[in-house]
Amino acid sequence: MDRNGRGIFIVRAAVGLGLLFAGLDKFFMLAGGKPFTSVGYLKFGTTGSWLGSDPKAVINPTHDFWVSLAGNAGLVSIIDTLVVFGEVAIGAALVLGLATRFSAVMGTLLMALFYVSNWSFANGPFNEQFMYGIMTIAIVYAGAGAYALDTAVAKLAITQRVPVVKYALG
């Protein structure tokens, strides 16, 4: 296997394990023994920050939108489910190298939503969500790399007949 294939595998596995752990932590309540809810984050974690800004100031121009979501119990339930499911599904798919490009696109979307809602630029614009987003974009571009289940799935007859499926795999 070529070095580039192994390199993209390392990036894919690192991002996948990070997302998988985050989702499993929320699902199994590992960090505090309480069921996960996004209400606290939506109300208080979306104020944003900028270099040298007052920690109590609201910097994020989308803050009111996220707070309004937190006030709707039905939407919060959907958001909570999507966050946990998304982190687990995207993470597992990236680790396994299954539907890699599709999973990486979904990971990019998830990170973009976190980036905009968090709006945390106290250490500059290159925060954790930005870096995860850049890595998922690289995976979309490069494909699965080495050690991927996509390689086996791509050989199936159904996959050979539908080129779009083959591309989504990676």
SULLIN-V378550 format. One record per residue. N is the residue number from 1. RES is the residue in three letters. SS is DSSP state (@ for helix, = for strand, . for the rest). Layout:
n=N res=RES ss=SS
n=N res=RES ss=SS
This chain:
n=1 res=MET ss=.
n=2 res=ASP ss=.
n=3 res=ARG ss=@
n=4 res=ASN ss=@
n=5 res=GLY ss=@
n=6 res=ARG ss=@
n=7 res=GLY ss=@
n=8 res=ILE ss=@
n=9 res=PHE ss=@
n=10 res=ILE ss=@
n=11 res=VAL ss=@
n=12 res=ARG ss=@
n=13 res=ALA ss=@
n=14 res=ALA ss=@
n=15 res=VAL ss=@
n=16 res=GLY ss=@
n=17 res=LEU ss=@
n=18 res=GLY ss=@
n=19 res=LEU ss=@
n=20 res=LEU ss=@
n=21 res=PHE ss=@
n=22 res=ALA ss=@
n=23 res=GLY ss=@
n=24 res=LEU ss=@
n=25 res=ASP ss=@
n=26 res=LYS ss=@
n=27 res=PHE ss=@
n=28 res=PHE ss=@
n=29 res=MET ss=.
n=30 res=LEU ss=.
n=31 res=ALA ss=.
n=32 res=GLY ss=.
n=33 res=GLY ss=.
n=34 res=LYS ss=.
n=35 res=PRO ss=.
n=36 res=PHE ss=.
n=37 res=THR ss=.
n=38 res=SER ss=.
n=39 res=VAL ss=@
n=40 res=GLY ss=@
n=41 res=TYR ss=@
n=42 res=LEU ss=@
n=43 res=LYS ss=@
n=44 res=PHE ss=@
n=45 res=GLY ss=.
n=46 res=THR ss=.
n=47 res=THR ss=.
n=48 res=GLY ss=.
n=49 res=SER ss==
n=50 res=TRP ss==
n=51 res=LEU ss=.
n=52 res=GLY ss=.
n=53 res=SER ss=.
n=54 res=ASP ss=.
n=55 res=PRO ss=.
n=56 res=LYS ss=.
n=57 res=ALA ss=.
n=58 res=VAL ss=.
n=59 res=ILE ss=.
n=60 res=ASN ss=.
n=61 res=PRO ss=.
n=62 res=THR ss=.
n=63 res=HIS ss=@
n=64 res=ASP ss=@
n=65 res=PHE ss=@
n=66 res=TRP ss=@
n=67 res=VAL ss=@
n=68 res=SER ss=@
n=69 res=LEU ss=@
n=70 res=ALA ss=@
n=71 res=GLY ss=.
n=72 res=ASN ss=.
n=73 res=ALA ss=@
n=74 res=GLY ss=@
n=75 res=LEU ss=@
n=76 res=VAL ss=@
n=77 res=SER ss=@
n=78 res=ILE ss=@
n=79 res=ILE ss=@
n=80 res=ASP ss=@
n=81 res=THR ss=@
n=82 res=LEU ss=@
n=83 res=VAL ss=@
n=84 res=VAL ss=@
n=85 res=PHE ss=@
n=86 res=GLY ss=@
n=87 res=GLU ss=@
n=88 res=VAL ss=@
n=89 res=ALA ss=@
n=90 res=ILE ss=@
n=91 res=GLY ss=@
n=92 res=ALA ss=@
n=93 res=ALA ss=@
n=94 res=LEU ss=@
n=95 res=VAL ss=@
n=96 res=LEU ss=@
n=97 res=GLY ss=.
n=98 res=LEU ss=.
n=99 res=ALA ss=.
n=100 res=THR ss=@
n=101 res=ARG ss=@
n=102 res=PHE ss=@
n=103 res=SER ss=@
n=104 res=ALA ss=@
n=105 res=VAL ss=@
n=106 res=MET ss=@
n=107 res=GLY ss=@
n=108 res=THR ss=@
n=109 res=LEU ss=@
n=110 res=LEU ss=@
n=111 res=MET ss=@
n=112 res=ALA ss=@
n=113 res=LEU ss=@
n=114 res=PHE ss=@
n=115 res=TYR ss=@
n=116 res=VAL ss=@
n=117 res=SER ss=@
n=118 res=ASN ss=@
n=119 res=TRP ss=.
n=120 res=SER ss==
n=121 res=PHE ss==
n=122 res=ALA ss=.
n=123 res=ASN ss=.
n=124 res=GLY ss=.
n=125 res=PRO ss=.
n=126 res=PHE ss=.
n=127 res=ASN ss=.
n=128 res=GLU ss=@
n=129 res=GLN ss=@
n=130 res=PHE ss=@
n=131 res=MET ss=@
n=132 res=TYR ss=@
n=133 res=GLY ss=@
n=134 res=ILE ss=@
n=135 res=MET ss=@
n=136 res=THR ss=@
n=137 res=ILE ss=@
n=138 res=ALA ss=@
n=139 res=ILE ss=@
n=140 res=VAL ss=@
n=141 res=TYR ss=@
n=142 res=ALA ss=@
n=143 res=GLY ss=.
n=144 res=ALA ss=.
n=145 res=GLY ss=.
n=146 res=ALA ss=.
n=147 res=TYR ss=.
n=148 res=ALA ss=.
n=149 res=LEU ss=.
n=150 res=ASP ss=@
n=151 res=THR ss=@
n=152 res=ALA ss=@
n=153 res=VAL ss=@
n=154 res=ALA ss=@
n=155 res=LYS ss=.
n=156 res=LEU ss=.
n=157 res=ALA ss=@
n=158 res=ILE ss=@
n=159 res=THR ss=@
n=160 res=GLN ss=@
n=161 res=ARG ss=@
n=162 res=VAL ss=.
n=163 res=PRO ss=@
n=164 res=VAL ss=@
n=165 res=VAL ss=@
n=166 res=LYS ss=@
n=167 res=TYR ss=@
n=168 res=ALA ss=@
n=169 res=LEU ss=@
n=170 res=GLY ss=.
